[in-house]
Amino acid sequence: MNAKQTIHIHLISDATGETIHLLARAALGKFAATKAIEHVWTLVRTMDHLDVIKKEISDHGGVVFYSMSDPDIRAAIEQFCQQQQTPYLSILDPAVRTLSQVLGKTATARVGAQHKMDEAYFNRMEALEFAVHHDDGQAMSSVHNADILLVGVSRSSKTPTSIYLANRGYKVANYPLVPGITPPIELMKNKDVLVVGLINEARRLSQIRRNRLESMNAEENMEYADIRKINDELNQAIKLFKEQGWPIIDVSRKSIEETAAEIINIYTQWIEEKT
């Protein structure tokens, strides 16, 4: 079997394409050192649009992943791929078939149904607004309204993790630990808010901070990236987290998604223990 290092992937969706893109990326992550050239086609709802896509598939080959509610367009995609001998997969079909068997009913063919503006959608929007207003230690007087409070030294992925969690519907605030400034512990002590401490490897933090200073043309503040001072910051942070009994997550070799998943697991267990 000859291993390919580059592959063309055609992602065809009648909605935003977000779901199919995430699933394709997850699958590609299982194949190291493989470069994917993505051809993303969204809001595909006419045969004319599909004709343009067919030419791209014919020119580049590869594999086709699609999510399509319209049975005629779906059939046209499958027929064309069979003619071209191009591998294809309706990426949601396995999950839909399983749910259909368990629920004992067929799926409804509604375009973009997962993006409907329901209560969950508005809860996510509210959570995103909350995360922005409570970023980097802002509005700590109302932190009691949060589900989760992330605490950590500078550049420990607090903000991106907060935004990611907000997109999952969690109200998240974050607070930066700054040398010489005493954190408002009393405001953080709330039985209805889960506080999580984030840490990062000293060497990685030093490099991240150094890159940030250089991008800002602020090399005169290189003390901020001094590894000895960073070690002191981390030691003080860990001491605080342990004193307060807060769970600690090392984000050093984790993606934002992995860190968020770990926080969600901790939060779920914390909620169960409370009830």
MIDOSE-1310 file (N, C-alpha, C; in nm, 2 decimals, decimal comma, always signed):
residues 275
mnak	+0,08/-0,12/+0,00/+0,00/+0,00/+0,00/+0,09/+0,12/+0,00; +0,07/+0,21/-0,10/+0,15/+0,33/-0,11/+0,08/+0,44/-0,03; +0,15/+0,49/+0,07/+0,10/+0,60/+0,16/+0,11/+0,73/+0,09; -0,01/+0,80/+0,08/-0,01/+0,94/+0,02/+0,02/+1,04/+0,13
qtih	+0,10/+1,14/+0,09/+0,14/+1,25/+0,19/+0,05/+1,37/+0,17; -0,02/+1,38/+0,06/-0,11/+1,49/+0,03/-0,24/+1,44/-0,03; -0,35/+1,49/+0,02/-0,48/+1,45/-0,02/-0,58/+1,57/-0,04; -0,66/+1,57/-0,14/-0,76/+1,67/-0,16/-0,89/+1,62/-0,10
ihli	-0,95/+1,70/-0,02/-1,07/+1,67/+0,05/-1,18/+1,77/+0,02; -1,29/+1,72/-0,04/-1,40/+1,81/-0,08/-1,50/+1,80/+0,03; -1,54/+1,91/+0,09/-1,63/+1,92/+0,20/-1,76/+1,99/+0,15; -1,87/+1,92/+0,13/-1,99/+1,98/+0,07/-2,10/+1,98/+0,17
sdat	-2,16/+2,10/+0,19/-2,27/+2,11/+0,29/-2,37/+2,21/+0,24; -2,50/+2,18/+0,28/-2,61/+2,27/+0,25/-2,63/+2,37/+0,35; -2,54/+2,37/+0,46/-2,55/+2,47/+0,56/-2,42/+2,54/+0,58; -2,38/+2,57/+0,70/-2,25/+2,65/+0,72/-2,13/+2,56/+0,70
geti	-2,14/+2,43/+0,70/-2,02/+2,34/+0,68/-1,94/+2,32/+0,81; -1,98/+2,38/+0,92/-1,90/+2,38/+1,04/-1,89/+2,23/+1,09; -2,00/+2,16/+1,10/-2,00/+2,02/+1,15/-1,91/+1,93/+1,06; -1,93/+1,94/+0,93/-1,85/+1,85/+0,84/-1,70/+1,88/+0,85
hlla	-1,67/+2,01/+0,86/-1,53/+2,05/+0,87/-1,47/+2,00/+1,00; -1,54/+2,01/+1,11/-1,48/+1,96/+1,24/-1,46/+1,81/+1,23; -1,56/+1,74/+1,18/-1,54/+1,59/+1,17/-1,43/+1,55/+1,08; -1,42/+1,62/+0,97/-1,31/+1,59/+0,87/-1,17/+1,62/+0,94
raal	-1,16/+1,73/+1,01/-1,04/+1,76/+1,08/-1,00/+1,66/+1,18; -1,11/+1,61/+1,26/-1,08/+1,51/+1,36/-1,03/+1,38/+1,30; -1,09/+1,34/+1,18/-1,04/+1,22/+1,12/-0,90/+1,24/+1,06; -0,87/+1,35/+1,01/-0,74/+1,38/+0,95/-0,63/+1,38/+1,06
gkfa	-0,67/+1,41/+1,18/-0,58/+1,42/+1,29/-0,52/+1,28/+1,33; -0,59/+1,17/+1,27/-0,54/+1,04/+1,30/-0,43/+1,00/+1,20; -0,40/+1,08/+1,11/-0,29/+1,05/+1,01/-0,18/+1,15/+1,01; -0,07/+1,11/+1,08/+0,04/+1,21/+1,10/+0,11/+1,23/+0,96
atka	+0,16/+1,35/+0,95/+0,25/+1,39/+0,83/+0,17/+1,38/+0,70; +0,04/+1,40/+0,71/-0,05/+1,40/+0,59/-0,10/+1,54/+0,57; -0,08/+1,60/+0,45/-0,12/+1,73/+0,42/-0,26/+1,73/+0,35; -0,36/+1,79/+0,40/-0,49/+1,79/+0,34/-0,51/+1,93/+0,27
iehv	-0,55/+1,92/+0,14/-0,59/+2,04/+0,07/-0,74/+2,04/+0,07; -0,80/+2,14/+0,14/-0,94/+2,14/+0,16/-1,01/+2,22/+0,06; -1,12/+2,17/+0,00/-1,21/+2,24/-0,09/-1,34/+2,25/-0,01; -1,37/+2,37/+0,04/-1,49/+2,38/+0,13/-1,60/+2,44/+0,05
wtlv	-1,72/+2,38/+0,04/-1,83/+2,42/-0,03/-1,95/+2,43/+0,06; -2,00/+2,55/+0,09/-2,11/+2,57/+0,19/-2,23/+2,62/+0,12; -2,35/+2,61/+0,18/-2,48/+2,66/+0,13/-2,50/+2,61/-0,01; -2,47/+2,48/-0,03/-2,49/+2,42/-0,16/-2,64/+2,37/-0,17
rtmd	-2,72/+2,44/-0,24/-2,87/+2,41/-0,25/-2,92/+2,41/-0,39; -2,84/+2,42/-0,49/-2,88/+2,41/-0,63/-2,79/+2,32/-0,71; -2,85/+2,27/-0,82/-2,77/+2,19/-0,91/-2,66/+2,27/-0,98; -2,69/+2,40/-1,00/-2,59/+2,48/-1,07/-2,47/+2,49/-0,98
hldv	-2,49/+2,51/-0,85/-2,37/+2,52/-0,76/-2,30/+2,39/-0,76; -2,37/+2,28/-0,76/-2,31/+2,15/-0,76/-2,23/+2,12/-0,89; -2,27/+2,18/-1,00/-2,19/+2,16/-1,12/-2,05/+2,22/-1,11; -2,04/+2,33/-1,04/-1,91/+2,40/-1,02/-1,82/+2,30/-0,93
ikke	-1,88/+2,24/-0,83/-1,81/+2,15/-0,74/-1,77/+2,03/-0,82; -1,85/+1,98/-0,90/-1,81/+1,86/-0,98/-1,69/+1,88/-1,06; -1,67/+2,00/-1,12/-1,55/+2,02/-1,20/-1,43/+2,02/-1,11; -1,44/+2,08/-0,99/-1,32/+2,07/-0,89/-1,29/+1,93/-0,85
isdh	-1,39/+1,85/-0,83/-1,37/+1,71/-0,79/-1,30/+1,64/-0,91; -1,35/+1,66/-1,03/-1,29/+1,60/-1,15/-1,15/+1,64/-1,17; -1,12/+1,77/-1,14/-0,98/+1,82/-1,17/-0,88/+1,77/-1,06; -0,92/+1,75/-0,94/-0,83/+1,72/-0,83/-0,84/+1,58/-0,77
ggvv	-0,95/+1,52/-0,79/-0,97/+1,39/-0,73/-0,97/+1,40/-0,57; -0,94/+1,29/-0,51/-0,93/+1,29/-0,36/-1,05/+1,22/-0,30; -1,11/+1,28/-0,20/-1,23/+1,22/-0,13/-1,33/+1,32/-0,10; -1,46/+1,28/-0,10/-1,57/+1,37/-0,09/-1,64/+1,34/+0,04
fysm	-1,65/+1,44/+0,13/-1,73/+1,43/+0,25/-1,85/+1,53/+0,24; -1,97/+1,48/+0,26/-2,08/+1,57/+0,24/-2,19/+1,56/+0,35; -2,27/+1,66/+0,36/-2,38/+1,66/+0,45/-2,49/+1,73/+0,37; -2,59/+1,66/+0,33/-2,69/+1,71/+0,24/-2,83/+1,66/+0,27
sdpd	-2,93/+1,75/+0,29/-3,06/+1,71/+0,32/-3,15/+1,69/+0,19; -3,12/+1,77/+0,08/-3,20/+1,76/-0,04/-3,17/+1,62/-0,11; -3,27/+1,54/-0,12/-3,24/+1,40/-0,18/-3,19/+1,40/-0,32; -3,23/+1,50/-0,40/-3,19/+1,51/-0,54/-3,04/+1,55/-0,55
iraa	-3,00/+1,65/-0,47/-2,86/+1,69/-0,48/-2,77/+1,58/-0,42; -2,82/+1,52/-0,31/-2,75/+1,41/-0,25/-2,73/+1,30/-0,35; -2,83/+1,26/-0,42/-2,82/+1,15/-0,52/-2,73/+1,19/-0,63; -2,73/+1,32/-0,67/-2,64/+1,37/-0,78/-2,49/+1,36/-0,74
ieqf	-2,46/+1,39/-0,61/-2,33/+1,38/-0,56/-2,28/+1,24/-0,56; -2,36/+1,15/-0,52/-2,33/+1,01/-0,51/-2,31/+0,95/-0,65; -2,40/+0,98/-0,74/-2,39/+0,93/-0,88/-2,26/+0,98/-0,94; -2,23/+1,11/-0,93/-2,11/+1,16/-0,99/-1,98/+1,10/-0,93
cqqq	-1,98/+1,08/-0,80/-1,86/+1,02/-0,73/-1,84/+0,88/-0,78; -1,95/+0,80/-0,80/-1,94/+0,67/-0,85/-1,88/+0,67/-0,99; -1,93/+0,76/-1,08/-1,88/+0,77/-1,21/-1,73/+0,80/-1,22; -1,69/+0,89/-1,13/-1,55/+0,93/-1,12/-1,46/+0,84/-1,04
qtpy	-1,53/+0,74/-0,98/-1,45/+0,65/-0,89/-1,38/+0,72/-0,78; -1,46/+0,82/-0,73/-1,40/+0,90/-0,62/-1,47/+0,86/-0,49; -1,39/+0,82/-0,39/-1,45/+0,78/-0,26/-1,54/+0,89/-0,20; -1,65/+0,86/-0,14/-1,74/+0,96/-0,08/-1,81/+0,90/+0,04
lsil	-1,85/+1,00/+0,13/-1,92/+0,96/+0,25/-2,01/+1,07/+0,30; -2,13/+1,03/+0,32/-2,23/+1,12/+0,39/-2,19/+1,12/+0,54; -2,12/+1,22/+0,59/-2,05/+1,20/+0,71/-2,13/+1,19/+0,84; -2,26/+1,23/+0,83/-2,35/+1,22/+0,95/-2,43/+1,09/+0,95
dpav	-2,43/+1,02/+0,83/-2,52/+0,91/+0,82/-2,51/+0,80/+0,93; -2,38/+0,76/+0,97/-2,37/+0,66/+1,07/-2,44/+0,70/+1,20; -2,42/+0,82/+1,24/-2,48/+0,87/+1,37/-2,63/+0,88/+1,36; -2,68/+0,93/+1,24/-2,82/+0,94/+1,22/-2,89/+0,81/+1,22
rtls	-2,83/+0,71/+1,15/-2,89/+0,57/+1,14/-2,90/+0,51/+1,28; -2,79/+0,53/+1,36/-2,79/+0,47/+1,50/-2,91/+0,54/+1,58; -2,92/+0,67/+1,58/-3,02/+0,74/+1,65/-3,16/+0,70/+1,60; -3,17/+0,68/+1,47/-3,30/+0,64/+1,42/-3,34/+0,50/+1,47
qvlg	-3,25/+0,41/+1,48/-3,28/+0,28/+1,53/-3,32/+0,28/+1,68; -3,25/+0,36/+1,75/-3,27/+0,37/+1,90/-3,41/+0,44/+1,93; -3,43/+0,55/+1,85/-3,55/+0,63/+1,87/-3,68/+0,57/+1,81; -3,65/+0,48/+1,71/-3,76/+0,42/+1,64/-3,84/+0,52/+1,54
ktat	-3,77/+0,62/+1,49/-3,83/+0,71/+1,40/-3,72/+0,76/+1,30; -3,77/+0,81/+1,19/-3,68/+0,86/+1,09/-3,64/+1,01/+1,11; -3,53/+1,05/+1,06/-3,48/+1,19/+1,08/-3,56/+1,28/+0,99; -3,57/+1,40/+1,04/-3,64/+1,51/+0,96/-3,53/+1,58/+0,87
arvg	-3,55/+1,60/+0,75/-3,46/+1,66/+0,66/-3,47/+1,81/+0,66; -3,41/+1,87/+0,76/-3,42/+2,02/+0,77/-3,28/+2,08/+0,76; -3,26/+2,16/+0,66/-3,13/+2,22/+0,64/-3,09/+2,31/+0,75; -2,96/+2,29/+0,80/-2,91/+2,37/+0,91/-2,98/+2,37/+1,04
aqhk	-3,05/+2,25/+1,07/-3,13/+2,24/+1,19/-3,05/+2,26/+1,32; -2,92/+2,22/+1,31/-2,84/+2,24/+1,43/-2,80/+2,38/+1,46; -2,83/+2,47/+1,37/-2,80/+2,62/+1,39/-2,93/+2,70/+1,42; -3,04/+2,63/+1,45/-3,16/+2,71/+1,48/-3,14/+2,80/+1,60
mdea	-3,21/+2,91/+1,60/-3,20/+3,01/+1,71/-3,30/+2,98/+1,82; -3,26/+2,87/+1,90/-3,34/+2,83/+2,01/-3,28/+2,88/+2,14; -3,34/+2,83/+2,25/-3,29/+2,88/+2,38/-3,14/+2,85/+2,40; -3,09/+2,73/+2,35/-2,95/+2,70/+2,36/-2,86/+2,80/+2,29
yfnr	-2,91/+2,84/+2,17/-2,84/+2,94/+2,09/-2,82/+3,07/+2,17; -2,93/+3,12/+2,23/-2,93/+3,25/+2,30/-2,85/+3,23/+2,43; -2,85/+3,11/+2,49/-2,76/+3,09/+2,61/-2,62/+3,10/+2,57; -2,58/+3,05/+2,46/-2,44/+3,06/+2,41/-2,40/+3,20/+2,39
meal	-2,49/+3,28/+2,33/-2,46/+3,42/+2,30/-2,44/+3,50/+2,43; -2,53/+3,46/+2,53/-2,52/+3,53/+2,66/-2,39/+3,49/+2,73; -2,35/+3,36/+2,72/-2,22/+3,32/+2,78/-2,10/+3,38/+2,71; -2,11/+3,40/+2,58/-2,00/+3,47/+2,51/-1,98/+3,62/+2,56
efav	-2,10/+3,68/+2,57/-2,10/+3,82/+2,62/-2,04/+3,83/+2,76; -2,08/+3,73/+2,84/-2,03/+3,72/+2,98/-1,88/+3,71/+2,98; -1,83/+3,61/+2,90/-1,68/+3,59/+2,89/-1,60/+3,71/+2,85; -1,65/+3,79/+2,76/-1,59/+3,91/+2,71/-1,58/+4,01/+2,82
hhdd	-1,69/+4,03/+2,89/-1,70/+4,13/+3,00/-1,63/+4,09/+3,12; -1,60/+3,96/+3,14/-1,53/+3,91/+3,26/-1,39/+3,86/+3,22; -1,33/+3,91/+3,11/-1,20/+3,87/+3,07/-1,09/+3,94/+3,15; -0,98/+3,87/+3,18/-0,86/+3,93/+3,23/-0,89/+4,01/+3,36
gqam	-0,98/+3,95/+3,45/-1,00/+4,01/+3,58/-1,10/+4,13/+3,58; -1,17/+4,15/+3,47/-1,27/+4,26/+3,46/-1,40/+4,21/+3,54; -1,47/+4,31/+3,59/-1,60/+4,29/+3,65/-1,60/+4,18/+3,75; -1,50/+4,18/+3,84/-1,49/+4,07/+3,94/-1,61/+4,09/+4,04
ssvh	-1,67/+4,20/+4,05/-1,78/+4,22/+4,15/-1,90/+4,14/+4,11; -1,91/+4,09/+3,99/-2,02/+4,01/+3,94/-1,98/+3,87/+3,91; -1,86/+3,83/+3,95/-1,81/+3,70/+3,92/-1,89/+3,59/+3,98; -1,97/+3,62/+4,08/-2,06/+3,52/+4,14/-2,17/+3,47/+4,04
nadi	-2,18/+3,54/+3,93/-2,28/+3,49/+3,83/-2,22/+3,39/+3,73; -2,09/+3,36/+3,75/-2,02/+3,27/+3,66/-2,05/+3,12/+3,69; -2,03/+3,04/+3,60/-2,03/+2,89/+3,62/-1,89/+2,85/+3,66; -1,79/+2,91/+3,59/-1,65/+2,87/+3,61/-1,57/+2,99/+3,61
llvg	-1,46/+2,99/+3,70/-1,36/+3,10/+3,70/-1,23/+3,04/+3,68; -1,16/+3,08/+3,58/-1,02/+3,03/+3,55/-0,92/+3,13/+3,61; -0,82/+3,08/+3,68/-0,72/+3,16/+3,74/-0,59/+3,11/+3,70; -0,50/+3,20/+3,66/-0,36/+3,15/+3,62/-0,27/+3,27/+3,59
vsrs	-0,14/+3,24/+3,58/-0,04/+3,34/+3,54/-0,07/+3,39/+3,40; +0,00/+3,49/+3,36/-0,01/+3,55/+3,23/+0,03/+3,45/+3,12; -0,05/+3,44/+3,01/-0,03/+3,35/+2,90/-0,05/+3,20/+2,93; -0,14/+3,17/+3,01/-0,17/+3,03/+3,05/-0,31/+2,99/+2,98
sktp	-0,34/+3,05/+2,87/-0,46/+3,01/+2,79/-0,59/+3,04/+2,85; -0,60/+3,14/+2,94/-0,72/+3,16/+3,01/-0,83/+3,22/+2,92; -0,79/+3,32/+2,84/-0,89/+3,38/+2,75/-0,95/+3,29/+2,64; -0,86/+3,23/+2,56/-0,92/+3,14/+2,46/-1,00/+3,02/+2,52
tsiy	-0,95/+2,97/+2,63/-1,03/+2,86/+2,69/-1,17/+2,91/+2,74; -1,17/+3,04/+2,79/-1,30/+3,10/+2,84/-1,39/+3,11/+2,72; -1,34/+3,16/+2,61/-1,43/+3,18/+2,49/-1,47/+3,05/+2,43; -1,39/+2,95/+2,43/-1,43/+2,82/+2,38/-1,54/+2,76/+2,47
lanr	-1,52/+2,77/+2,60/-1,62/+2,72/+2,69/-1,75/+2,80/+2,68; -1,74/+2,93/+2,66/-1,86/+3,01/+2,64/-1,94/+2,96/+2,52; -1,87/+2,92/+2,41/-1,93/+2,87/+2,29/-2,00/+2,74/+2,32; -1,97/+2,67/+2,43/-2,04/+2,55/+2,47/-2,15/+2,58/+2,57
gykv	-2,17/+2,71/+2,60/-2,28/+2,75/+2,69/-2,25/+2,78/+2,83; -2,12/+2,77/+2,87/-2,08/+2,80/+3,01/-2,04/+2,94/+3,03; -2,09/+3,00/+3,14/-2,05/+3,14/+3,17/-1,91/+3,13/+3,24; -1,81/+3,19/+3,18/-1,67/+3,17/+3,23/-1,61/+3,31/+3,25
anyp	-1,55/+3,33/+3,37/-1,47/+3,45/+3,39/-1,33/+3,40/+3,41; -1,23/+3,49/+3,39/-1,09/+3,45/+3,41/-1,02/+3,57/+3,48; -0,92/+3,53/+3,56/-0,84/+3,63/+3,64/-0,70/+3,60/+3,63; -0,61/+3,70/+3,60/-0,47/+3,68/+3,58/-0,40/+3,70/+3,71
lvpg	-0,31/+3,61/+3,75/-0,23/+3,63/+3,87/-0,10/+3,72/+3,83; -0,09/+3,83/+3,89/+0,01/+3,93/+3,86/+0,11/+3,94/+3,98; +0,24/+3,93/+3,96/+0,33/+3,94/+4,07/+0,31/+4,08/+4,15; +0,30/+4,07/+4,28/+0,29/+4,19/+4,35/+0,15/+4,24/+4,38
itpp	+0,05/+4,18/+4,31/-0,09/+4,21/+4,33/-0,16/+4,10/+4,39; -0,23/+4,12/+4,51/-0,30/+4,02/+4,58/-0,44/+4,00/+4,51; -0,46/+3,87/+4,47/-0,59/+3,85/+4,41/-0,71/+3,86/+4,51; -0,83/+3,90/+4,46/-0,94/+3,91/+4,55/-1,00/+3,78/+4,59
ielm	-0,94/+3,71/+4,68/-0,98/+3,58/+4,72/-1,12/+3,57/+4,77; -1,16/+3,67/+4,84/-1,30/+3,67/+4,90/-1,40/+3,66/+4,78; -1,38/+3,73/+4,67/-1,47/+3,73/+4,56/-1,47/+3,60/+4,49; -1,36/+3,53/+4,50/-1,34/+3,40/+4,43/-1,40/+3,29/+4,51
knkd	-1,43/+3,31/+4,64/-1,48/+3,21/+4,73/-1,63/+3,21/+4,72; -1,68/+3,13/+4,63/-1,83/+3,12/+4,61/-1,86/+2,98/+4,58; -1,95/+2,92/+4,66/-1,98/+2,78/+4,65/-2,05/+2,74/+4,52; -2,10/+2,85/+4,45/-2,17/+2,82/+4,32/-2,09/+2,84/+4,20
vlvv	-1,96/+2,87/+4,22/-1,87/+2,90/+4,11/-1,75/+2,80/+4,12; -1,72/+2,72/+4,02/-1,61/+2,63/+4,02/-1,48/+2,71/+3,98; -1,38/+2,71/+4,06/-1,26/+2,78/+4,03/-1,15/+2,68/+3,99; -1,09/+2,70/+3,87/-0,99/+2,61/+3,82/-0,86/+2,69/+3,80
glin	-0,75/+2,63/+3,85/-0,62/+2,69/+3,83/-0,55/+2,64/+3,71; -0,50/+2,73/+3,62/-0,42/+2,69/+3,50/-0,28/+2,72/+3,52; -0,19/+2,62/+3,48/-0,05/+2,64/+3,48/+0,01/+2,60/+3,35; +0,13/+2,64/+3,32/+0,20/+2,61/+3,20/+0,35/+2,59/+3,23
earr	+0,42/+2,51/+3,15/+0,56/+2,49/+3,17/+0,63/+2,62/+3,16; +0,73/+2,64/+3,25/+0,81/+2,76/+3,26/+0,88/+2,80/+3,13; +0,94/+2,70/+3,07/+1,01/+2,72/+2,94/+0,91/+2,76/+2,83; +0,80/+2,70/+2,82/+0,70/+2,73/+2,72/+0,65/+2,87/+2,75
lsqi	+0,62/+2,90/+2,87/+0,57/+3,04/+2,91/+0,67/+3,14/+2,87; +0,80/+3,11/+2,89/+0,90/+3,21/+2,86/+0,91/+3,24/+2,71; +0,90/+3,13/+2,63/+0,90/+3,15/+2,49/+0,78/+3,22/+2,44; +0,66/+3,19/+2,49/+0,54/+3,26/+2,45/+0,54/+3,40/+2,48
rrnr	+0,59/+3,43/+2,60/+0,60/+3,57/+2,65/+0,70/+3,65/+2,57; +0,81/+3,58/+2,54/+0,92/+3,65/+2,46/+0,87/+3,68/+2,32; +0,79/+3,59/+2,26/+0,74/+3,61/+2,12/+0,64/+3,73/+2,13; +0,56/+3,74/+2,23/+0,46/+3,84/+2,25/+0,53/+3,98/+2,26
lesm	+0,64/+3,98/+2,34/+0,71/+4,11/+2,36/+0,77/+4,16/+2,23; +0,83/+4,06/+2,15/+0,89/+4,10/+2,03/+0,79/+4,15/+1,93; +0,67/+4,08/+1,93/+0,56/+4,13/+1,83/+0,51/+4,27/+1,87; +0,53/+4,30/+2,00/+0,48/+4,44/+2,04/+0,60/+4,54/+2,04
naee	+0,72/+4,49/+2,00/+0,84/+4,58/+2,00/+0,86/+4,63/+2,15; +0,85/+4,54/+2,24/+0,86/+4,58/+2,38/+0,97/+4,50/+2,45; +1,08/+4,48/+2,38/+1,20/+4,40/+2,43/+1,25/+4,46/+2,56; +1,23/+4,59/+2,59/+1,28/+4,64/+2,71/+1,21/+4,58/+2,84
nmey	+1,10/+4,51/+2,82/+1,03/+4,45/+2,93/+1,06/+4,30/+2,94; +1,18/+4,26/+2,89/+1,21/+4,11/+2,89/+1,21/+4,04/+3,02; +1,20/+4,12/+3,13/+1,19/+4,06/+3,26/+1,06/+3,98/+3,27; +0,96/+4,02/+3,19/+0,84/+3,95/+3,19/+0,86/+3,80/+3,14
adir	+0,96/+3,78/+3,06/+0,99/+3,65/+3,00/+1,10/+3,58/+3,07; +1,15/+3,64/+3,18/+1,26/+3,57/+3,25/+1,22/+3,44/+3,32; +1,29/+3,33/+3,28/+1,24/+3,20/+3,33/+1,25/+3,19/+3,48; +1,34/+3,25/+3,55/+1,35/+3,24/+3,69/+1,23/+3,31/+3,76
kind	+1,19/+3,42/+3,70/+1,07/+3,49/+3,76/+0,94/+3,42/+3,73; +0,94/+3,35/+3,61/+0,83/+3,27/+3,57/+0,81/+3,16/+3,67; +0,92/+3,09/+3,70/+0,92/+2,98/+3,80/+0,87/+3,03/+3,93; +0,91/+3,15/+3,98/+0,85/+3,20/+4,10/+0,70/+3,23/+4,09
elnq	+0,66/+3,28/+3,98/+0,51/+3,30/+3,96/+0,44/+3,17/+3,96; +0,49/+3,07/+3,90/+0,42/+2,94/+3,89/+0,42/+2,87/+4,03; +0,53/+2,88/+4,11/+0,53/+2,83/+4,24/+0,43/+2,90/+4,33; +0,42/+3,03/+4,32/+0,32/+3,10/+4,40/+0,18/+3,07/+4,36
aikl	+0,16/+3,05/+4,23/+0,03/+3,02/+4,18/-0,02/+2,88/+4,23; +0,07/+2,78/+4,22/+0,04/+2,64/+4,26/+0,01/+2,64/+4,41; +0,09/+2,72/+4,49/+0,07/+2,73/+4,63/-0,07/+2,78/+4,66; -0,11/+2,89/+4,59/-0,24/+2,95/+4,61/-0,35/+2,84/+4,57
fkeq	-0,34/+2,78/+4,46/-0,44/+2,68/+4,42/-0,46/+2,57/+4,52; -0,34/+2,52/+4,57/-0,35/+2,41/+4,67/-0,41/+2,46/+4,80; -0,38/+2,58/+4,84/-0,44/+2,64/+4,97/-0,59/+2,65/+4,96; -0,63/+2,69/+4,84/-0,78/+2,71/+4,82/-0,85/+2,58/+4,78
gwpi	-0,78/+2,48/+4,75/-0,84/+2,35/+4,72/-0,89/+2,35/+4,57; -0,84/+2,43/+4,49/-0,88/+2,44/+4,35/-0,82/+2,34/+4,26; -0,89/+2,27/+4,17/-0,83/+2,18/+4,08/-0,73/+2,25/+3,99; -0,62/+2,18/+3,96/-0,51/+2,24/+3,87/-0,50/+2,17/+3,74
idvs	-0,49/+2,24/+3,63/-0,47/+2,18/+3,50/-0,35/+2,24/+3,44; -0,26/+2,15/+3,40/-0,14/+2,19/+3,33/-0,17/+2,19/+3,18; -0,17/+2,31/+3,12/-0,21/+2,33/+2,98/-0,09/+2,32/+2,88; +0,03/+2,28/+2,93/+0,15/+2,29/+2,86/+0,14/+2,22/+2,72
rksi	+0,09/+2,10/+2,72/+0,09/+2,02/+2,59/-0,05/+1,99/+2,55; -0,15/+2,08/+2,59/-0,29/+2,05/+2,56/-0,33/+2,16/+2,46; -0,42/+2,12/+2,37/-0,49/+2,22/+2,29/-0,60/+2,29/+2,37; -0,65/+2,40/+2,32/-0,76/+2,46/+2,39/-0,88/+2,37/+2,41
eeta	-0,91/+2,29/+2,31/-1,02/+2,19/+2,31/-1,00/+2,09/+2,42; -0,87/+2,04/+2,44/-0,84/+1,94/+2,54/-0,85/+2,00/+2,68; -0,80/+2,12/+2,69/-0,81/+2,19/+2,82/-0,96/+2,21/+2,86; -1,04/+2,25/+2,77/-1,18/+2,28/+2,79/-1,25/+2,15/+2,82
aeii	-1,22/+2,04/+2,76/-1,28/+1,91/+2,78/-1,25/+1,87/+2,92; -1,13/+1,89/+2,97/-1,09/+1,85/+3,11/-1,17/+1,94/+3,21; -1,18/+2,06/+3,18/-1,26/+2,15/+3,27/-1,41/+2,11/+3,27; -1,46/+2,08/+3,16/-1,60/+2,03/+3,16/-1,62/+1,91/+3,24
niyt	-1,53/+1,81/+3,23/-1,54/+1,69/+3,31/-1,53/+1,72/+3,46; -1,44/+1,81/+3,50/-1,43/+1,85/+3,64/-1,56/+1,92/+3,68; -1,61/+2,01/+3,60/-1,73/+2,08/+3,63/-1,85/+1,99/+3,65; -1,86/+1,89/+3,56/-1,97/+1,80/+3,56/-1,97/+1,72/+3,69
qwie	-1,85/+1,67/+3,73/-1,83/+1,60/+3,85/-1,86/+1,68/+3,97; -1,82/+1,81/+3,97/-1,84/+1,91/+4,08/-1,99/+1,93/+4,10; -2,06/+1,94/+3,99/-2,21/+1,96/+4,00/-2,28/+1,84/+4,06; -2,23/+1,72/+4,01/-2,29/+1,60/+4,07/-2,27/+1,58/+4,22
ekt	-2,15/+1,62/+4,26/-2,11/+1,61/+4,40/-2,20/+1,71/+4,48; -2,23/+1,83/+4,42/-2,30/+1,93/+4,49/-2,45/+1,88/+4,52; -2,50/+1,81/+4,42/-2,64/+1,76/+4,43/-2,65/+1,63/+4,49
